[in-house]
Amino acid sequence: MSSAESFVPTPLLLSGSARTRIKALMAEEGKPELKLRVYVTGGGCSGFQYGFDFAENIAEDDTVIEFGEATLVVDPLSYQYLVGSTVDFEEGLAGARFRIQNPNATTTCGCGASFMV
């Protein structure tokens, strides 16, 4: 007879550059209570796409993950697709943007904004 294995999912992670950018945006807006909302919606060239927004309000069923002064907020539907992911911020020739490094994605589009599981 085999026994069940226990599994504890890794929550979302936030890179140093993303933390710095979130804190800078909070200062620019003059609202230290702002949190970065990360979500997944249907669409994009690979089936699902990532979205980012700043949130002042948190729903009762949201997951809140604090990283010092920077905080991520994720709704329950999106969280299942993002477990173990890292939220990063990058600046380059294509501009500046938040980006998700998602170990659950089996396929991603060229720009990294959409994925398939």
C-alpha positions as CSV (number, residue, x, y, z in Angstrom):
1,M,0.0,0.0,0.0
2,S,1.4,3.4,-0.9
3,S,1.0,6.5,1.1
4,A,0.0,10.0,-0.1
5,E,2.7,12.5,-0.6
6,S,2.5,16.0,0.8
7,F,3.0,18.9,-1.5
8,V,3.3,22.5,-0.6
9,P,3.2,24.9,-3.6
10,T,5.7,27.6,-3.9
11,P,3.9,31.0,-3.8
12,L,4.6,33.7,-6.2
13,L,8.0,35.4,-6.0
14,L,8.9,39.0,-6.7
15,S,12.3,40.0,-8.2
16,G,14.3,42.8,-6.8
17,S,13.8,45.0,-9.9
18,A,10.0,44.4,-9.7
19,R,10.1,45.5,-6.0
20,T,12.0,48.6,-6.8
21,R,9.6,49.5,-9.6
22,I,6.5,48.9,-7.5
23,K,7.9,51.1,-4.7
24,A,8.8,53.8,-7.3
25,L,5.3,53.8,-8.7
26,M,3.8,54.0,-5.2
27,A,5.9,57.1,-4.6
28,E,5.0,58.6,-7.9
29,E,1.3,58.2,-7.2
30,G,1.7,59.3,-3.6
31,K,-0.2,56.2,-2.5
32,P,1.8,53.9,-0.2
33,E,-1.2,51.5,0.0
34,L,-1.1,50.5,-3.7
35,K,-0.5,46.9,-4.5
36,L,0.4,45.2,-7.8
37,R,-2.5,43.0,-8.9
38,V,-1.4,40.1,-11.1
39,Y,-4.1,38.2,-13.0
40,V,-4.7,35.7,-15.8
41,T,-7.4,36.0,-18.5
42,G,-8.3,34.0,-21.5
43,G,-6.9,35.3,-24.8
44,G,-3.5,36.1,-26.3
45,C,-1.9,34.0,-29.0
46,S,-1.2,31.0,-26.6
47,G,-4.6,30.7,-24.8
48,F,-4.1,32.7,-21.6
49,Q,-2.6,36.1,-21.0
50,Y,-1.1,37.9,-18.0
51,G,-2.4,41.2,-16.7
52,F,-1.1,43.8,-14.3
53,D,-3.0,46.5,-12.5
54,F,-2.5,48.6,-9.4
55,A,-5.1,47.9,-6.7
56,E,-6.1,49.8,-3.6
57,N,-9.0,47.4,-2.7
58,I,-8.6,43.8,-1.9
59,A,-11.4,41.2,-2.3
60,E,-12.1,38.8,0.6
61,D,-10.9,35.8,-1.5
62,D,-7.7,37.5,-2.9
63,T,-4.3,36.1,-2.0
64,V,-2.0,38.9,-0.6
65,I,1.7,38.2,-0.7
66,E,3.9,40.9,0.9
67,F,7.5,41.5,0.1
68,G,8.5,44.3,2.5
69,E,7.0,47.5,1.1
70,A,5.9,45.9,-2.2
71,T,2.7,43.7,-2.2
72,L,1.2,41.3,-4.8
73,V,-2.5,40.6,-5.0
74,V,-3.9,37.6,-6.9
75,D,-7.5,36.4,-7.3
76,P,-8.2,32.7,-6.7
77,L,-8.8,31.8,-10.3
78,S,-5.5,33.3,-11.5
79,Y,-3.5,32.0,-8.5
80,Q,-3.7,28.4,-9.7
81,Y,-2.0,29.3,-13.0
82,L,0.7,31.4,-11.3
83,V,1.9,29.2,-8.4
84,G,5.7,29.1,-8.4
85,S,6.0,32.0,-10.9
86,T,8.3,35.0,-10.5
87,V,7.1,38.5,-11.3
88,D,10.0,40.5,-12.8
89,F,10.4,44.0,-14.2
90,E,12.6,44.6,-17.2
91,E,13.6,47.6,-19.2
92,G,15.0,47.3,-22.7
93,L,14.6,48.3,-26.4
94,A,11.0,47.0,-26.4
95,G,10.2,49.3,-23.4
96,A,9.6,48.7,-19.7
97,R,7.2,46.1,-18.4
98,F,6.4,43.6,-15.7
99,R,7.0,40.1,-16.9
100,I,6.1,36.6,-15.5
101,Q,8.5,33.7,-15.5
102,N,6.0,30.8,-15.1
103,P,7.2,27.2,-14.6
104,N,3.7,26.0,-15.2
105,A,3.6,27.3,-18.8
106,T,4.1,24.6,-21.5
107,T,4.1,27.2,-24.3
108,T,4.6,30.9,-24.4
109,C,4.3,33.5,-27.1
110,G,7.4,35.4,-28.4
111,C,6.7,38.5,-26.3
112,G,6.0,36.4,-23.1
113,A,2.6,38.0,-22.5
114,S,0.6,34.9,-23.1
115,F,1.0,31.2,-22.3
116,M,-0.6,27.8,-22.4
117,V,-0.7,25.2,-19.6
